[in-house]
Amino acid sequence: MNSVAPAATRKSEFPPLDSCPDALEALEYTAALETVWEELVARARNGHFMATRRFLNYHGDRFQDRSLLFMRNGKALAAIALHQEGPEWISHRGVPFGGLLAAPELTTEQTAAIFQEIFARMRAANINGLRYSPAPSVYQTHPFEDDIFVLHSQGARLLNVKLAARARLPELLLMQERARKYVRQAVPHVKVEHDVALGEFWDHLTGYLRHRHEAIPVHTKAEMADLIERFPDAIKLLAIRDLDGRIVAGSLVFLTEHVIRLQYSFGAADPAAPKSAILALDQAAIRKFGPGRSWIDFGTSMRPMDGLLDLQLHSQKERCGGRGMRVETWLWTVGNGA
């Protein structure tokens, strides 16, 4: 347990804070702190169910957990889900994105102090790098980019940028008319199913990913069954069947307060399947889950074999009304400024 004194950044953006009376307390996460963590997620500017311990814990012992909580006067102000891989700490491979969870009252000065504490702990543990993937802005209830500013000021570099496609709700205003026509044509010939069985869904998903990308899902079927049981209101399965009852498109949907996230989506591996089915699927997700939400996240379209943009897949998302938004990973290494 350490006290975290607010600290200036490398380029002196902040004045000396030696007289600040509100030092933060850093705690290594343990199961005894789960309630404190969950309460912070519920009120954080960038909280979502994927940042809860109930979600993170499904990984079991797969990751070497190094998560930290930051307290002031007995109340959590920030937390970060971290795990160790070799000589690096990472936030976080077990979720679509990680980053520092920020309470509404967390300040930039306190954010700088938190990263100084993280860097100090890394040095003490002979850790030489921090890989950091922050929550995209559409998942925030109020702005929080102080973390990126602080990391950059401490010499972190932008390691990787992926391109996601997202669109504002309730209407896909930028959806191409040709796509709208395809949806209208598809509706009489397909049926939307909201309660498809996971086993049938997973067989189609894995078959499509193998055929289309030579890839497999990040999650196993057993893991996803566990997650659906933990979060029945936040994880949903959608499928489109043709008139013969065959699944021709499907999506596993993650629902946050403001975002419909299409975590896994697939069309039919059969080239003869109707191409409009995936467009009808997007419309079904919006009709079912869109009310009260502000965004739909179609996800990234990066090729797993080389990390380059799959332009054909991204263009399909653009036809549905999505537009490009970056997904960043930053790398801070020991000796860079802090």
C-alpha positions as CSV (number, residue, x, y, z in Angstrom):
1,M,0.0,0.0,0.0
2,N,1.6,3.2,-1.2
3,S,0.7,6.9,-1.0
4,V,0.6,8.5,-4.4
5,A,1.8,12.1,-4.3
6,P,0.6,14.2,-7.3
7,A,3.5,14.7,-9.7
8,A,4.4,17.1,-12.5
9,T,4.9,15.7,-16.0
10,R,8.1,15.7,-18.0
11,K,7.5,19.0,-19.8
12,S,6.3,20.8,-16.6
13,E,2.6,21.1,-17.7
14,F,1.7,21.0,-14.0
15,P,3.0,23.3,-11.2
16,P,4.7,21.7,-8.2
17,L,2.2,19.9,-6.0
18,D,4.2,19.3,-2.9
19,S,1.6,21.1,-0.8
20,C,-1.4,19.1,-2.1
21,P,-3.2,17.6,1.0
22,D,-5.1,14.9,-1.0
23,A,-2.6,12.2,-1.6
24,L,-4.0,9.0,-3.3
25,E,-3.6,5.5,-1.9
26,A,-2.7,2.8,-4.4
27,L,-4.0,-0.8,-3.6
28,E,-3.2,-4.0,-5.5
29,Y,-6.5,-5.6,-6.5
30,T,-7.7,-8.6,-4.5
31,A,-11.1,-10.3,-4.4
32,A,-11.8,-8.5,-1.1
33,L,-12.0,-5.2,-3.2
34,E,-14.4,-6.5,-5.8
35,T,-17.4,-4.5,-4.4
36,V,-15.3,-1.3,-4.4
37,W,-14.2,-1.9,-8.0
38,E,-17.7,-2.6,-9.2
39,E,-19.0,0.5,-7.5
40,L,-16.4,2.6,-9.3
41,V,-17.2,1.0,-12.7
42,A,-20.9,1.9,-12.1
43,R,-20.1,5.6,-11.7
44,A,-17.0,6.0,-13.8
45,R,-17.0,8.3,-16.9
46,N,-15.8,5.4,-19.0
47,G,-17.3,2.5,-17.1
48,H,-19.0,-0.5,-18.9
49,F,-19.8,-4.1,-18.0
50,M,-16.6,-5.3,-19.8
51,A,-14.6,-3.5,-17.1
52,T,-16.3,-5.2,-14.2
53,R,-14.5,-7.9,-12.2
54,R,-17.5,-10.2,-13.0
55,F,-16.5,-9.9,-16.7
56,L,-12.7,-10.0,-16.1
57,N,-12.9,-12.9,-13.8
58,Y,-14.2,-15.3,-16.4
59,H,-10.6,-15.6,-17.6
60,G,-9.7,-17.4,-14.4
61,D,-6.0,-17.8,-14.1
62,R,-5.2,-17.2,-17.8
63,F,-3.7,-13.8,-17.0
64,Q,-1.2,-12.7,-14.3
65,D,-3.3,-10.0,-12.7
66,R,-1.6,-6.8,-11.8
67,S,-4.7,-4.6,-11.4
68,L,-4.6,-1.5,-9.2
69,L,-7.2,0.6,-7.4
70,F,-6.6,4.3,-6.4
71,M,-8.4,5.6,-3.3
72,R,-8.8,9.0,-1.7
73,N,-10.4,9.3,1.8
74,G,-11.7,5.8,1.5
75,K,-13.4,6.2,-1.9
76,A,-12.2,4.8,-5.2
77,L,-11.2,7.5,-7.7
78,A,-9.7,5.3,-10.4
79,A,-8.7,1.7,-11.3
80,I,-6.9,0.0,-14.0
81,A,-7.1,-3.7,-15.1
82,L,-3.6,-4.8,-15.8
83,H,-2.0,-8.2,-16.5
84,Q,1.6,-9.2,-17.0
85,E,3.1,-10.8,-20.1
86,G,6.8,-11.3,-19.8
87,P,8.5,-8.0,-19.1
88,E,5.4,-5.9,-19.8
89,W,2.1,-4.8,-18.2
90,I,-0.9,-4.7,-20.5
91,S,-4.3,-3.1,-20.2
92,H,-5.9,-5.4,-21.3
93,R,-6.0,-8.4,-23.7
94,G,-9.0,-10.0,-22.0
95,V,-11.4,-7.2,-23.1
96,P,-11.9,-5.2,-26.3
97,F,-10.1,-2.2,-24.6
98,G,-8.7,-1.4,-21.2
99,G,-7.4,1.9,-19.8
100,L,-7.8,3.8,-16.6
101,L,-11.3,3.9,-15.2
102,A,-12.0,7.4,-14.1
103,A,-14.5,8.6,-11.5
104,P,-16.3,11.9,-12.4
105,E,-14.2,13.9,-9.9
106,L,-10.8,12.6,-11.0
107,T,-8.6,15.5,-12.1
108,T,-5.7,15.7,-14.6
109,E,-3.3,16.3,-11.7
110,Q,-4.4,13.1,-10.0
111,T,-4.3,11.2,-13.3
112,A,-0.6,12.3,-13.7
113,A,0.1,11.1,-10.1
114,I,-1.5,7.7,-10.8
115,F,0.7,7.1,-13.8
116,Q,3.8,8.1,-11.8
117,E,2.8,5.4,-9.3
118,I,2.2,2.8,-12.0
119,F,5.7,3.7,-13.5
120,A,7.3,3.4,-10.1
121,R,5.7,0.0,-9.5
122,M,6.9,-1.2,-12.9
123,R,10.5,-0.2,-12.2
124,A,10.3,-2.0,-8.8
125,A,9.0,-5.2,-10.5
126,N,11.6,-5.0,-13.3
127,I,8.8,-4.4,-15.8
128,N,10.0,-2.5,-18.9
129,G,6.8,-1.6,-20.8
130,L,3.2,-0.6,-20.4
131,R,0.8,-1.4,-23.3
132,Y,-2.3,0.7,-23.0
133,S,-5.5,0.5,-25.0
134,P,-8.0,3.2,-23.7
135,A,-11.7,3.1,-24.0
136,P,-12.9,4.8,-27.2
137,S,-14.8,8.1,-26.6
138,V,-18.2,6.6,-27.6
139,Y,-18.0,4.4,-24.5
140,Q,-17.7,7.5,-22.2
141,T,-20.5,9.3,-20.5
142,H,-18.2,12.3,-20.0
143,P,-14.8,13.1,-21.6
144,F,-11.7,11.4,-20.3
145,E,-8.5,11.7,-22.4
146,D,-6.3,12.9,-19.6
147,D,-4.6,9.5,-19.6
148,I,-3.5,9.8,-23.2
149,F,-2.2,13.4,-22.6
150,V,-0.2,12.2,-19.5
151,L,1.2,9.2,-21.3
152,H,2.3,11.3,-24.3
153,S,3.9,13.9,-22.0
154,Q,5.8,11.1,-20.4
155,G,7.3,9.8,-23.7
156,A,4.8,7.1,-24.6
157,R,4.5,6.4,-28.3
158,L,1.5,5.4,-30.4
159,L,2.2,1.7,-31.0
160,N,-0.8,0.7,-33.1
161,V,-3.9,2.2,-34.7
162,K,-6.8,0.1,-35.9
163,L,-9.8,1.4,-37.7
164,A,-13.3,0.7,-36.4
165,A,-16.6,1.6,-38.1
166,R,-19.3,3.3,-35.9
167,A,-22.5,5.2,-36.5
168,R,-24.7,7.5,-34.5
169,L,-28.2,6.3,-33.6
170,P,-31.2,6.3,-33.9
171,E,-30.9,6.5,-37.7
172,L,-28.0,5.5,-39.9
173,L,-28.1,8.8,-41.8
174,L,-25.0,7.9,-43.9
175,M,-26.3,4.5,-45.0
176,Q,-26.2,4.3,-48.7
177,E,-29.4,4.1,-50.6
178,R,-28.3,1.0,-52.3
179,A,-27.9,-0.7,-48.9
180,R,-31.4,0.5,-47.9
181,K,-32.8,-1.0,-51.0
182,Y,-31.1,-4.3,-50.2
183,V,-32.6,-4.3,-46.7
184,R,-36.1,-3.7,-48.1
185,Q,-35.6,-6.5,-50.6
186,A,-34.4,-8.9,-47.8
187,V,-37.1,-8.3,-45.3
188,P,-39.8,-10.5,-47.0
189,H,-37.3,-13.4,-47.4
190,V,-35.7,-13.6,-44.0
191,K,-36.7,-14.1,-40.4
192,V,-35.0,-12.4,-37.4
193,E,-34.4,-14.6,-34.4
194,H,-33.5,-13.1,-31.0
195,D,-33.1,-16.3,-29.0
196,V,-31.0,-18.5,-31.2
197,A,-29.2,-21.3,-29.3
198,L,-25.5,-20.7,-28.6
199,G,-24.4,-24.0,-29.9
200,E,-26.0,-23.5,-33.3
201,F,-24.8,-19.9,-33.4
202,W,-21.2,-20.8,-32.5
203,D,-21.0,-23.5,-35.2
204,H,-21.9,-21.0,-37.9
205,L,-19.6,-18.3,-36.4
206,T,-16.5,-20.6,-36.3
207,G,-17.3,-21.9,-39.8
208,Y,-17.5,-18.4,-41.2
209,L,-14.3,-17.1,-39.5
210,R,-12.4,-20.2,-40.7
211,H,-13.7,-19.8,-44.3
212,R,-13.4,-16.0,-44.5
213,H,-10.4,-15.2,-42.3
214,E,-8.7,-18.4,-41.4
215,A,-9.3,-17.4,-37.8
216,I,-11.2,-18.5,-34.7
217,P,-13.1,-16.5,-32.1
218,V,-11.2,-15.0,-29.3
219,H,-13.6,-16.7,-26.8
220,T,-14.4,-20.3,-26.6
221,K,-18.0,-21.5,-26.7
222,A,-17.8,-22.4,-23.0
223,E,-16.4,-19.0,-22.1
224,M,-19.2,-17.3,-24.0
225,A,-21.8,-19.5,-22.3
226,D,-20.4,-18.4,-19.0
227,L,-20.4,-14.7,-19.9
228,I,-24.0,-14.9,-21.2
229,E,-25.0,-16.4,-17.9
230,R,-23.2,-13.7,-16.0
231,F,-24.6,-10.8,-18.2
232,P,-28.0,-11.9,-19.7
233,D,-29.1,-8.3,-20.2
234,A,-25.8,-7.2,-21.8
235,I,-24.9,-10.0,-24.1
236,K,-27.4,-11.1,-26.8
237,L,-27.5,-13.3,-29.8
238,L,-29.2,-12.3,-33.1
239,A,-29.6,-14.5,-36.2
240,I,-31.1,-14.1,-39.6
241,R,-32.7,-17.3,-41.1
242,D,-33.8,-17.7,-44.7
243,L,-37.2,-19.1,-45.5
244,D,-35.9,-22.7,-45.3
245,G,-34.8,-22.1,-41.7
246,R,-31.0,-21.9,-42.4
247,I,-28.9,-19.3,-40.5
248,V,-27.5,-16.9,-43.1
249,A,-26.2,-14.2,-40.8
250,G,-25.7,-13.7,-37.1
251,S,-24.3,-11.3,-34.5
252,L,-23.2,-11.6,-30.9
253,V,-24.1,-8.2,-29.4
254,F,-22.5,-6.5,-26.4
255,L,-24.8,-3.8,-24.9
256,T,-23.4,-0.9,-22.9
257,E,-25.3,2.1,-21.6
258,H,-24.8,4.1,-24.9
259,V,-23.4,1.6,-27.4
260,I,-24.6,-1.4,-29.4
261,R,-21.3,-3.3,-30.0
262,L,-21.4,-6.0,-32.6
263,Q,-18.7,-8.2,-31.0
264,Y,-18.9,-11.0,-33.5
265,S,-20.8,-10.8,-36.8
266,F,-20.9,-13.3,-39.6
267,G,-22.6,-13.9,-42.9
268,A,-23.1,-17.3,-44.5
269,A,-20.0,-19.2,-45.6
270,D,-22.1,-20.4,-48.6
271,P,-21.4,-18.0,-51.5
272,A,-25.0,-18.5,-52.7
273,A,-26.4,-17.1,-49.5
274,P,-28.2,-13.7,-49.8
275,K,-25.7,-10.8,-49.3
276,S,-28.5,-8.6,-48.0
277,A,-28.8,-10.8,-44.9
278,I,-26.0,-9.0,-43.0
279,L,-27.6,-5.6,-43.7
280,A,-30.9,-6.9,-42.4
281,L,-29.1,-8.1,-39.3
282,D,-27.7,-4.6,-38.6
283,Q,-31.2,-3.1,-38.9
284,A,-32.6,-5.8,-36.6
285,A,-30.0,-5.0,-33.9
286,I,-30.8,-1.3,-34.1
287,R,-34.6,-1.8,-33.9
288,K,-34.2,-4.2,-31.0
289,F,-31.5,-2.5,-28.9
290,G,-31.2,1.0,-30.3
291,P,-33.8,2.9,-28.2
292,G,-32.0,4.9,-25.5
293,R,-28.5,4.3,-27.0
294,S,-26.4,6.7,-29.1
295,W,-24.0,4.6,-31.1
296,I,-23.6,1.3,-33.0
297,D,-20.1,-0.1,-33.1
298,F,-19.5,-2.4,-36.1
299,G,-16.0,-3.2,-34.8
300,T,-12.7,-3.2,-36.6
301,S,-11.9,-4.8,-40.0
302,M,-8.2,-5.7,-39.6
303,R,-6.9,-8.8,-41.2
304,P,-5.6,-11.2,-38.6
305,M,-2.8,-12.5,-40.8
306,D,-1.0,-9.2,-41.3
307,G,-2.9,-6.5,-39.3
308,L,-3.8,-4.5,-42.4
309,L,-7.3,-3.1,-43.1
310,D,-9.7,-5.5,-44.9
311,L,-11.0,-2.8,-47.2
312,Q,-13.8,-4.9,-48.6
313,L,-15.2,-5.6,-45.1
314,H,-14.7,-2.0,-43.9
315,S,-16.5,-0.8,-47.1
316,Q,-19.4,-3.0,-46.3
317,K,-19.7,-1.4,-42.9
318,E,-19.5,2.0,-44.6
319,R,-22.4,1.1,-46.8
320,C,-24.4,0.4,-43.6
321,G,-23.7,3.9,-42.4
322,G,-20.6,3.4,-40.3
323,R,-17.6,5.7,-40.5
324,G,-14.0,5.3,-39.4
325,M,-12.9,5.9,-35.8
326,R,-9.5,4.9,-34.5
327,V,-8.7,2.3,-31.9
328,E,-5.3,3.1,-30.3
329,T,-2.7,1.2,-28.3
330,W,0.1,3.2,-26.6
331,L,3.4,1.9,-25.4
332,W,5.4,3.5,-22.5
333,T,8.8,2.1,-21.7
334,V,11.0,2.5,-18.7
335,G,13.4,5.4,-19.2
336,N,10.9,7.5,-21.2
337,G,10.6,10.7,-19.3
338,A,8.9,9.7,-16.1
